[in-house]
């Protein structure tokens, strides 16, 4: 459900669950995500690790496992793609909110098409107690030079740039990253690097998430290759959403350190679902691409401390203690 359609009480219940996840101890090992301070950080670290392999046309239809995904070899897996990975990733996050923090609802989405003219006025970013926090405090700053997946891109300063100053996450500490811009965190973004949650809401980039941008995307592509390429383009709605939020969210690796990431990607998944349902017979099982950004091969491995399931839902044997690292709390 769109965040703006939720009751105020439901929004508070959601942000309370996110804050609960941010207070739960990390279950990744020190060797996997050394800087993780919480279960929320485990998700952020997972995205940092997998980012080069699940963006820009990668492929997955494989054996997966529940829980934050670490970089150590745990299970043989196949290849991954952008949409499939992030759908599964968001589902795991939703399950964690429900099972670890007793959240009764489902993962909401941020419908950019309703707030593209000024996202600062959106119920997601208006800074009220029922939002996901405000824009960053207006702070004079220059452009940010992004380097990710071989792309060099300069992001102009926008309307904020400083720390989130109101709302539920005004005092939240981001612990991992950055990776895509300086100063780059150690261990490829996985070292402990505490700092405030920053945002820099951009009305230039929000202009790329208009209703017409979404309808054009959905109506102009007959196959997943086209749909993926257009949506993931630098001027597409995926980048448009991330760069609209700015701050932490412009980092293609560490963007999951901002709670808004999950609402943005649930909207991305919603747009994909709408496109699939227009021709469900031919589009539901489509995959596309390889497993390295802009082509290439990579095999990644996933683990979970409690139980492993196949994609079709059947249980696989739980790993023994010798097959996994015990969770930790920093």
C-alpha positions as CSV (number, residue, x, y, z in Angstrom):
1,X,0.0,0.0,0.0
2,X,1.2,3.5,-0.7
3,X,2.5,5.2,2.4
4,X,0.1,8.1,2.0
5,X,-2.8,5.7,2.0
6,X,-1.9,4.3,5.4
7,X,-3.5,5.6,8.5
8,X,-1.3,7.7,10.8
9,X,-1.3,4.9,13.3
10,X,-0.2,2.4,10.6
11,X,2.7,4.6,9.6
12,X,3.9,4.9,13.1
13,X,3.6,1.1,13.6
14,X,5.8,0.7,10.5
15,X,8.5,3.1,11.5
16,X,8.5,1.6,15.0
17,X,9.2,-1.8,13.5
18,X,12.0,-0.3,11.4
19,X,13.5,1.2,14.5
20,X,13.1,-2.1,16.3
21,X,15.1,-3.8,13.5
22,X,17.8,-1.1,13.9
23,X,18.1,-2.1,17.6
24,X,18.2,-5.9,17.0
25,X,21.7,-7.4,17.2
26,X,23.4,-8.2,13.9
27,X,23.5,-11.9,12.9
28,X,26.2,-11.6,10.3
29,X,29.7,-12.5,11.4
30,X,32.6,-10.1,11.9
31,X,34.2,-11.6,8.9
32,X,31.1,-11.0,6.7
33,X,30.0,-7.5,7.7
34,X,32.5,-6.2,10.3
35,X,30.8,-2.9,10.7
36,X,27.3,-4.1,11.3
37,X,25.7,-3.0,14.5
38,X,22.2,-4.3,13.9
39,X,20.0,-6.6,11.9
40,X,19.1,-3.5,9.8
41,X,22.8,-3.1,9.1
42,X,22.9,-6.7,8.0
43,X,20.5,-5.8,5.2
44,X,22.5,-2.8,4.3
45,X,25.7,-4.8,4.2
46,X,24.1,-7.5,2.1
47,X,23.2,-4.9,-0.5
48,X,26.7,-3.5,-0.5
49,X,28.2,-6.9,-1.1
50,X,25.7,-7.9,-3.9
51,X,25.4,-4.5,-5.6
52,X,27.9,-5.2,-8.4
53,X,26.1,-8.4,-9.3
54,X,22.5,-7.3,-9.1
55,X,22.4,-4.1,-11.1
56,X,22.4,-3.4,-14.8
57,X,21.2,-6.7,-16.3
58,X,22.1,-9.6,-14.1
59,X,20.4,-12.9,-13.8
60,X,19.0,-15.1,-11.0
61,X,16.6,-18.1,-10.9
62,X,18.2,-20.1,-8.2
63,X,18.4,-21.6,-4.8
64,X,18.2,-18.8,-2.3
65,X,18.1,-18.6,1.4
66,X,16.3,-16.5,4.0
67,X,18.0,-13.7,5.8
68,X,20.8,-11.2,5.2
69,X,23.1,-12.3,2.5
70,X,26.8,-12.5,3.3
71,X,29.8,-12.7,1.0
72,X,31.3,-16.1,2.3
73,X,30.5,-19.2,0.3
74,X,27.6,-20.9,2.0
75,X,25.3,-22.3,-0.7
76,X,25.8,-22.8,-4.4
77,X,23.6,-20.3,-6.2
78,X,23.1,-19.4,-9.8
79,X,23.1,-15.9,-11.3
80,X,21.0,-12.9,-10.4
81,X,19.0,-10.1,-11.9
82,X,18.0,-6.7,-10.7
83,X,14.3,-7.2,-10.3
84,X,14.3,-10.7,-8.9
85,X,17.0,-10.0,-6.4
86,X,15.4,-6.8,-5.1
87,X,11.9,-8.5,-4.9
88,X,13.4,-11.2,-2.8
89,X,15.5,-8.8,-0.7
90,X,12.4,-6.6,0.1
91,X,10.4,-9.7,1.0
92,X,13.1,-10.8,3.4
93,X,13.1,-7.3,4.9
94,X,9.3,-7.4,5.3
95,X,9.5,-10.8,7.0
96,X,12.2,-9.5,9.4
97,X,9.9,-6.6,10.3
98,X,7.0,-9.0,10.9
99,X,8.8,-11.9,12.6
100,X,11.5,-10.0,14.6
101,X,9.6,-6.8,15.4
102,X,5.9,-8.0,15.4
103,X,4.9,-5.7,12.6
104,X,1.4,-6.6,11.5
105,X,1.3,-4.8,8.2
106,X,3.1,-5.2,4.9
107,X,5.9,-3.3,3.3
108,X,4.5,0.0,2.0
109,X,5.7,1.8,-1.1
110,X,6.6,5.4,-2.0
111,X,4.5,6.3,-5.1
112,X,6.9,8.9,-6.6
113,X,4.2,9.8,-9.2
114,X,2.2,11.5,-6.5
115,X,4.9,13.7,-5.2
116,X,7.3,14.2,-8.1
117,X,6.7,18.0,-8.1
118,X,8.0,18.4,-4.6
119,X,8.8,15.2,-2.6
120,X,9.5,17.3,0.5
121,X,5.7,17.7,0.8
122,X,5.2,13.9,0.5
123,X,4.0,12.1,3.6
124,X,7.2,10.1,3.2
125,X,9.5,13.0,3.6
126,X,7.5,15.8,5.3
127,X,9.4,15.3,8.6
128,X,6.3,14.7,10.6
129,X,6.1,11.9,13.3
130,X,4.3,9.7,10.8
131,X,6.9,10.2,8.0
132,X,10.2,8.5,7.3
133,X,12.0,11.7,8.3
134,X,12.7,15.0,6.7
135,X,15.0,16.2,4.0
136,X,18.5,16.8,5.1
137,X,19.2,20.1,6.8
138,X,20.0,22.7,4.1
139,X,23.8,22.8,4.0
140,X,25.9,24.6,1.4
141,X,27.9,21.9,-0.4
142,X,29.3,21.2,-3.8
143,X,28.5,18.4,-6.3
144,X,29.1,14.7,-5.4
145,X,31.2,12.6,-7.8
146,X,29.8,9.1,-8.0
147,X,31.9,6.2,-9.2
148,X,30.0,2.9,-9.4
149,X,30.0,0.0,-11.9
150,X,32.5,1.8,-14.1
151,X,30.2,4.9,-14.3
152,X,31.4,8.3,-13.3
153,X,28.6,10.8,-12.6
154,X,28.4,14.2,-11.0
155,X,25.3,14.8,-8.8
156,X,24.6,18.5,-8.4
157,X,23.7,19.8,-4.9
158,X,20.0,20.1,-4.3
159,X,17.7,21.3,-1.5
160,X,19.3,19.7,1.6
161,X,22.7,18.0,2.0
162,X,22.9,17.8,5.8
163,X,21.5,15.4,8.4
164,X,17.8,14.5,8.6
165,X,16.5,17.0,11.2
166,X,13.0,15.9,12.0
167,X,10.8,12.8,12.1
168,X,11.5,9.3,13.4
169,X,15.0,8.9,12.0
170,X,16.4,12.3,12.9
171,X,18.9,10.7,15.3
172,X,19.5,7.5,13.3
173,X,23.2,6.6,12.8
174,X,24.2,5.1,9.4
175,X,27.1,2.6,10.1
176,X,28.2,1.3,6.7
177,X,29.5,2.9,3.5
178,X,30.0,5.0,1.6
179,X,31.3,3.1,-1.4
180,X,30.3,5.1,-4.5
181,X,31.7,8.4,-3.4
182,X,34.5,9.8,-1.2
183,X,35.5,9.3,1.5
184,X,35.1,5.6,0.8
185,X,34.7,3.4,3.9
186,X,37.2,0.6,4.5
187,X,36.7,-3.0,3.5
188,X,34.6,-1.9,0.5
189,X,32.1,-0.1,2.6
190,X,31.7,-2.8,5.3
191,X,33.8,-1.3,8.1
192,X,32.1,0.6,11.0
193,X,31.7,4.2,9.9
194,X,29.1,5.9,12.0
195,X,27.5,9.2,10.7
196,X,24.1,10.8,10.5
197,X,21.5,9.9,8.0
198,X,21.8,12.5,5.2
199,X,19.4,13.5,2.4
200,X,19.4,16.0,-0.3
201,X,16.0,16.0,-2.0
202,X,16.3,17.0,-5.6
203,X,13.5,18.5,-7.7
204,X,15.6,17.9,-10.8
205,X,15.7,14.2,-10.3
206,X,12.2,13.9,-9.1
207,X,11.2,15.2,-12.5
208,X,12.2,11.8,-13.9
209,X,9.6,10.0,-11.8
210,X,6.5,11.6,-13.3
211,X,3.4,9.6,-14.1
212,X,4.2,9.9,-17.8
213,X,7.7,8.4,-17.2
214,X,6.1,5.3,-15.6
215,X,3.4,4.9,-18.2
216,X,5.9,5.3,-21.0
217,X,8.1,2.7,-19.5
218,X,5.3,0.2,-19.0
219,X,3.8,0.7,-22.4
220,X,6.9,0.9,-24.5
221,X,8.7,-2.4,-23.6
222,X,7.5,-5.8,-24.7
223,X,10.3,-7.8,-23.0
224,X,12.2,-7.7,-19.8
225,X,15.5,-6.7,-21.6
226,X,13.9,-3.5,-22.7
227,X,12.1,-2.9,-19.5
228,X,15.2,-3.4,-17.4
229,X,17.4,-1.3,-19.6
230,X,15.0,1.7,-19.6
231,X,14.1,1.5,-15.9
232,X,17.8,1.1,-14.8
233,X,19.0,3.9,-17.1
234,X,20.6,6.9,-15.4
235,X,17.6,8.9,-16.5
236,X,15.2,6.1,-15.6
237,X,12.7,6.0,-12.6
238,X,15.0,3.8,-10.5
239,X,17.9,6.2,-10.5
240,X,15.4,9.0,-10.4
241,X,14.0,7.8,-7.1
242,X,17.4,7.3,-5.5
243,X,18.8,10.6,-6.7
244,X,15.6,12.4,-5.6
245,X,16.3,11.3,-2.0
246,X,20.0,12.1,-2.3
247,X,22.5,11.8,0.5
248,X,23.0,8.2,1.5
249,X,20.6,7.1,-1.2
250,X,22.8,8.1,-4.2
251,X,25.3,5.4,-3.2
252,X,24.4,2.4,-5.4
253,X,26.0,0.2,-2.9
254,X,25.2,1.6,0.6
255,X,21.7,3.1,-0.2
256,X,20.0,0.5,1.8
257,X,21.3,2.3,4.9
258,X,18.4,4.8,4.5
259,X,15.0,3.3,5.5
260,X,13.5,5.1,2.5
261,X,15.4,2.7,0.2
262,X,12.8,0.0,1.0
263,X,9.8,2.1,0.1
264,X,11.5,3.2,-3.1
265,X,12.3,-0.4,-4.1
266,X,8.9,-1.6,-3.2
267,X,7.6,1.0,-5.7
268,X,10.1,-0.3,-8.3
269,X,8.7,-3.8,-7.7
270,X,5.2,-2.5,-8.0
271,X,5.9,-1.0,-11.4
272,X,7.5,-4.3,-12.5
273,X,4.4,-6.1,-11.2
274,X,2.1,-3.9,-13.2
275,X,4.2,-4.5,-16.4
276,X,4.2,-8.3,-15.7
277,X,0.4,-8.4,-15.2
278,X,-0.2,-6.7,-18.6
279,X,0.9,-10.0,-20.2
280,X,1.3,-12.4,-17.3
281,X,1.5,-15.5,-19.5
282,X,4.7,-14.4,-21.2
283,X,6.2,-12.0,-18.6
284,X,5.9,-13.6,-15.2
285,X,8.9,-15.9,-15.6
286,X,11.1,-13.7,-17.8
287,X,14.7,-13.3,-16.9
288,X,17.4,-11.3,-18.6
289,X,21.1,-10.6,-18.6
290,X,24.2,-11.9,-16.8
291,X,25.5,-11.6,-13.3
292,X,27.9,-8.7,-13.5
293,X,27.1,-5.1,-14.1
294,X,27.2,-4.5,-17.9
295,X,27.8,-8.2,-18.6
296,X,30.1,-10.9,-17.2
297,X,29.9,-13.9,-15.0
298,X,29.6,-14.3,-11.2
299,X,28.4,-17.0,-8.8
300,X,27.3,-15.7,-5.4
301,X,26.4,-17.6,-2.2
302,X,23.8,-16.9,0.4
303,X,23.3,-17.9,4.0
304,X,20.9,-17.7,6.9
305,X,21.3,-18.7,10.5
306,X,17.8,-20.2,11.1
307,X,16.5,-22.1,8.0
308,X,17.0,-22.3,4.3
309,X,14.2,-22.5,1.8
310,X,14.1,-23.0,-2.0
311,X,12.4,-20.4,-4.1
312,X,9.4,-22.7,-4.5
313,X,8.9,-22.6,-0.7
314,X,10.0,-26.2,0.2
315,X,12.3,-26.4,3.2
316,X,15.9,-27.5,2.9
317,X,17.9,-28.9,5.9
318,X,19.0,-26.2,8.3
319,X,22.8,-25.7,8.4
320,X,24.7,-26.9,11.3
321,X,26.9,-24.7,13.5
322,X,29.9,-25.9,11.6
323,X,28.4,-24.6,8.4
324,X,27.8,-21.0,9.5
325,X,29.2,-18.3,11.7
326,X,27.4,-17.5,14.9
327,X,25.7,-14.1,15.1
328,X,27.4,-11.2,16.8
329,X,26.6,-8.0,18.5
330,X,29.2,-5.1,18.2
